[in-house]
């Protein structure tokens, strides 16, 4: 078994959801539609495959995980398993994809246990595709299971959400995630890695801790230089766009979060949302309003990361925004 397969087989935090699916199958009340509320690095895709195994496994103790049906589902190669994802050109799940899927689901499956369709991420359904999916959700053929995986359930129509049984992914705490990573990847600064990535164990599984922490240190140093007015903005922006763009954005988000925490801690400076400069001082920092605006900009940059946006220009604008956020600190005892 490969390292990735071993890790996928050990997603212990999905055990309650697996047990719930197993019980529903045993009691003859298995749903026809599931909405898996995923979290970053939490394993929503793997939970969808577990649901597919539970539906398609022919053994009484389904899912057994060892029969040919379960193994084919794990390899995403089962003839009664259909995977629907956004088309690369449009980055949407389009209506023609859903129409083709509904035509397929109306037919009898190859086996006797059922047919499963997994839509991931389901929030990328466009409006026409959502409408086309509704009829199948309302009147599915017996034995059909439709699984919607999303990290943004609110983007799905209320009608679609109401037709599905919800199953939420909850990751373990930071220490348990770090222990899981240590078990499957060996020693490393896993808690620090998870602080950068968020508590996202499956996302962390694919990174090299030393490389990520070097990127974090470099990014934080560049942001501090931008704030001080000493950074070569175009060169830094080009480097971000060229190497590890999304990781740099996460590191920047980590830096801004730490700045916020520093200002909000007891005895910290500038907890107010000042709209401009106040008392002059030699040292400079950012007020909370500036930090919130920078966080909003980073959120938008992360949203645009998968588009054709000019990444170098977008980062340079962000770095100039950091520079412009520099405001004098309050001089203690002035007045």
N, C-alpha and C positions, 0 to 999 in steps of 0.2 A: 504494500500500500504506500502511495506517495505521501509526502509531507502534507500536501494540500488535502488529500483524501482523508488522512488521519485527523486533521484538524476539523474538516467538515463533519466527520463522524462523531466528534466530541463537542458539539455545540450544546453543552449541558444546560444552558439557560433556556433552550427551546423545549426542554423535557415536559413542562406543564402543558404547553400547546400540543405537543405530540400525544400526550396522554388524553387530552380532551378530544382530539380527532379519533384516536383509537377507540375511546369509549362510545363516541357517537356512531362510529361504524358498527361496533358490536351490538348496540341497542337499536340499530335500524333507523337512526334519525340523522344520517349524514346529510349535510346541507348540499344544495345544488349550486350555491354561490358563496364564496368566501372573500372578505375584504381584509387583507393582511396589512395592518398598520405598522410599517417598518420604521426603523431608525438607522442613521448612518452606521455602517459596519455592524449591524445587528443580526443579519442573517435572514431577512425576509424572503430572499430568493430560495434559500435552503428550506425554509418552512413551507414555501409553496410546493417544493419537490416532495417534502414529507407528506403534504396533503394529497399530492398526486399518487404517491405510493400507497397511501391509505385507501384511496379510491380504486386503484388498479391491481393491487395485490390480491391474488385469488385464495390465499390461505386464510383460515379462520382467525388467526392472530394478527391480521393485517394492521400496520405494515410490518412484515417480518424483516425486511432489509436485505434478505439473502436470496430470494427466489429470482428467477429470470426477469419477471416483471419489475420487481424493485430495482434490480441492477440496471435494467434498461432505462428506467426513469432517472436513476442517478447519473447515467451517461447522457441523459436528454435524447435518447434514441428510441423511445418506446413508440410503436406505430399509432397508439391512441393518445399520445401526448402532443399538444400543439402549443408552441411558444410564439407569442405575439409581442413584438417590440417596435419602437418608433423606427420608421424608415430613415435611413441615414441622410437622404437629401432634405427631408422636411423636418426631421426631429419631432415628428408627431406620429401617433397611431391614427391612420387615416380610415375613412369610411370604406374604401374598397377592401382593405385588410379585414375589417369586421364583417363585411358582407361575405367574403370568402370563408371566414371562420364560421359564420352562422350556417352557411350552406353545408359545410363539413360536419358541424355538430348535429345537423338534422338527420344525418345518415347513421346507420348502425356502425358500431366500432368493430375493430378487428377481433377483439377478445370479448369475453362474456361479462367483464366486470364494469365497463364503462368507458367514458371518454373525458379527457381533462384538457382544458385550455388555460394557460397562464398568461396574463397580460401584465407586463412589467417594463417600465413603470406605468401604471394605469392612469395616472393623472395627466399623461401625455395624449390621452384620447381627445381628438378635437370634437367640436359640437356635433357634427354630423355622425361621427363614429359612435359617440355616446348614445345618440338617438337610435342608431342601428342596432346597438347592443341590447337596448332595453327589452325588445320583444323576446329575445332568447332568455334574458334574465327572468322575465315574467312567466314564460311558458317553455321551460327547458324540456328536452327529451329525457325520459327516465334514464338514469345512469350518467348523465352529464354533470360535470363539475367545472365551474368557471371560477378561477382564482385571480383576483385583482390585487396586485402588490403596489403599495404606494407609501411615500414618506410625506405626502401632502393630500390627505383624504378630503380636505375642504375644497380642493379643486375639482373633485368629482361632483356630478350633479346630485342633489338630494334624493332624487328618484332612484338613481343607481345605488347610492349608499343604503337606502331603505330596503333594497332587494337582497342585500348580502348579510351574512353572519360575520361579525367582526372578530378578528383574532389579532391581538396586539403583541408585538415583539418588545421585550424588556431585557436590556443587557444587564449583566451582573455589575456589581460595584467595581470601582477602579482596581482595588487590590485583587479581586477575583479574576478580572480581565488580565491583569498583569501576570498572575500566576498561570493562567491558561496559555498566554504567549510564551512564558518561560518554559512551560511543558512542551510546547510544539516547536519553538524556535531556539531554545537554549537561553543562557544568561544574557541580560541586556538591560538597559535603562528603560524598561517598558512603561513604568508609571510616567516618566517624563514624556515618552512618545505619546502616551494616551492623553496627556495634558495638552499637547499640541494638536492632535487629531480629534480631540474629543474622545469620550469613552466609546471608541469604535473598534472592538477587538479584531473583526475581520479586515478592516481597513489597515490596521496596524500590522497584521500578519504579513503583508506584502512589502513592508519597508525595512530598511537597514537602520537600526537605531543610531549608530554613529553618524551616518550620512545625514539623517534627518536632524539630529541635534547640531551638526555643523551648519546646516542650512538655517536653522533657527537662530544660532548665534550671529551668523552673517547678516541675516535679515534684520534682526533687532539692532545690530550695530549700524546698518544703513539707515534705518528709521530714526535712530538717535542723531545721526549725522544730518539727515534731512531736516530734522527739527532745529538743529544748531545752525543750519545754513551752510554746511561744509560739504555736502554730498554732490557729486557729479550726477545730476538727475538723469540726463539722457543715457549715460553709460549704465547706470544701475537699472533703469527701466528696460533697456535692451537685454541685460543679463537675466532679469526676471522672466521676460517673455521667451527667452531662448531656453532656459533651464529650470524646470520645476515650477512652472507658473502657479498651479493650484496649491502646491505645497507652500510657496512663498506667501500666498494670500492667507493660508491658514496660520502661518507664523506671524504675519502682520496682525491678524485678528487676535492671536495670543498676546502679542505685545500691547495692543490697545486694551484688551481685557485686564491685563496686569496694571496698566496705567489707571484704569477706572477703579480697580480694587485698591490701589495705593491711595487714591484721593478719597475713597469712601471709608477707609479704615479709621478707627479712633485716632485722632491726632493728625490725620492726613490733611493735605492742603486742598482748598478750592472745591468743596463739595457742592457749592452753588452752581447754577447754570448761568454763569456770567455771559452776557452777550458781547462783551468787548473787553478791552484792557481796563485794568483798574489802577492800583498803585504801582509805580515803576520800581524795578529792582534789577540787579545785575544778572541774576539767574533767570532762566526762562523755562516755561513748561506749557501745558495745555489745560484749559478749563474743561469742565465736564461737557458743556455744550459742544465744544470742538471734538471731543472724543466720540460723542454720540454721532455727530455728522460723519466722522471718519469711519465709524463702524457701519453706518448706512452705506457709505461709498464702497466699502469692502464687500458688503452683502451683494450689492449690485454687480461688482466685478466678478464675484463667484458665480452669479447667475449668468453672466455673459461669457464665462470661461469656455463654454462648449459652442459658442457661436463664432462667427468670422470677424469679431471685433479686432481692431488693431491693438493687440495686447501691449506692445511697447508704449504706444501713445496713451493708452488708458492708465497704465502704471505710472507714467511720468506725470500725468495730471493728478493722480492720487498723491504722489510724493510732493508735488508742489502744494497740494492741499495740506499735507503734514507741515510743510514749511510755513504756510500761511497761518496755521493754527497756533503758532508760537506766541504766547502772551506773557507779559510780565507777571511774576508771582507777587502775592501780597507780602509786604515787608512787615514782619512781626514787630509790634511795638511802635509803628509809625503813627503819627497823628498829632 
